[in-house]
């Protein structure tokens, strides 16, 4: 008897050999330091689910008052994780891009804050346990960093990387 769900967390592309799509995906994988295209497809599926939810809520918006409350909760969640701005609405969810989701990954946040020289090095620091969020060690590069947590991302106090003269530290800090 199998435990858990057998469903994938992502959908693969409909057609496997489209040169333009493959080149675009490879660019994003390199830019964000993803391990493989599966991580990109996960982010695309997450974005697809956000859009699907927004379309559903927009369709029901004319009806009952319960959908207005549900819409407000959905928007608050997207604003909390930083995918949407504070003034954005349900219509803005439909214009989101996969890069908006990828920018909220811990790996990207660590790189953008200047803790690592490359996205790949940021991934290594995370997987080796050098990075903390709110004082808790996080070893998952795809962890979604909320807006409120972004300032609390840093090196673990027991990590040798806390020394600013460490040779692996980013130069531009």
N, C-alpha and C positions, 0 to 999 in steps of 0.2 A: 504494500500500500504506500503510495507516494504522498509525501507531505508537501504542503505549500502549493503554490500556483504554477502551472505549466505555461503561462503566458509570458511572452517576451516583453521587455520594458521599452521596446522600440519596434519600428517597422522599417524593413529594408526598402530600398528604392524599387519602383515597379519594373524598371528596365535596367538590367545589370551593366550594359555597355553603352553609356552615353558619354562621349568624350568631354563635352562641356561641363556636365554635372560632376564627373570624376575630377576634372581639373579644379573646379570650384571647391569641392570637398577637400581635396589634397591641400589647397591653399589654407583653408580654415583649420585643418588638422595641424599644419605647420605653424600657423600664426598663434594658435591657442595651446600648442604643445600637447595635443591629445594623444593617447596611446594608440588608438586605432579609429577607424571610421564608425565603429559601433558606438563610441562615446558621442560622436557628432549626431548619429541617428537617434540616440536617446534624447539629446537636447532638442532635436527637430520634433520628436514625438511629444515631448513636454510642451513645446510651443504649439503644436497642433491641438493638444488637449486644451490649452488656454483659449485658443481661438474657437474651438468647438463649444466650450462652455460659454464664451461671450456671445456667440451666435444664438445659442439656446436661450440665454437670458435676454438678449435683445428681442427675440421673437415673442417671449412671454411678457415683456415689459408693459405692453398695452393692457394686459389683463389685471391680475390681482395685486394686492399690496404686498403679499409675501415675496413676490419676485423682486420688488424694489429692495427689500431687506437682504435677500440672497445676493443681488447684484452688488450691494454695498459691501457685503462680506467678501465677495470675490475680488472686488477692486482693492479693498483694504489689504488682502493677502498679497496681491501682486505689487502693491506699493510698498508693503513691508519688506519684501525680498528685493526691492529695487528694480524690478523689471519695468514698472510704470513710474512716471513722475507724479508729484502730488496733485497736479491739476488735470491729469488725464482721465478720460471716461471710458466706457465700454467700447465705443467706436475705435479708440486708440489701440485697444488690444488686437484688433484685426490688422493693424498696420505694423505690428511688432515683427522683428527679424530674428533669426536664430542667433545672431551675434549679441542681441540683448540678453538672451538666456546664458550664453557662454561667458559673458562679462561678469556674471554673478557667481561663477565657480570659484572655490577657494584658491585653486591653482592660479587663475587669472588675477585675483585680488592680490595674492602674495607677490606676483610678478609686477603688477602695476604699482604697488606700494614701494617697490625698489628693494625688496628683501632678497631677490634672486636676479642673476644676470640674464637668464632666459626662462621661458615658460617650462622647459624641460627640467631645469634646475629647481624651479619652484615645486614641480611635481615630486622631485627627489627629496627635497627638504620636508615636504608634507609626509611622504610615505616613510621616511626615516624617523619621523616623530619630532622634528625640530620646530614645528609650528603649532601655536595654540590659538584658540578662539574663546574669548571670555575666560581665560585661564585654564581651559580644558584642552588637552592635546587632541588634535584631530588628524587622523591618518588617511582621510578620504579626499582625494584631489577634486572630486566632483561635488563636494559638499556645497550647498547653496548658502552663501553668506548673506544674511539679512542686512539692511541698511544700518540698524542699530548696533550690529556686531562688527561692522567694518572697522571701526576705530580700535577695537580690542584685538585685532589680528596682530600677532607678533611672534617673536622667537620664544621658545620654552626657556624658563630660567635655568634649567639644568643643561641646556644645549651648549656645546662649545661655540656655536655660531653667535652667541650673545656678545662675544668679544668682537669689537668693531675691527680689529686688526686681523681677524681670521682670514686666511687666503681665499676661501670660497665665498666670502661676503661680496655683495654687489659694490661696485666701485663708486657709484654716484650717490651714496647716501649722505 
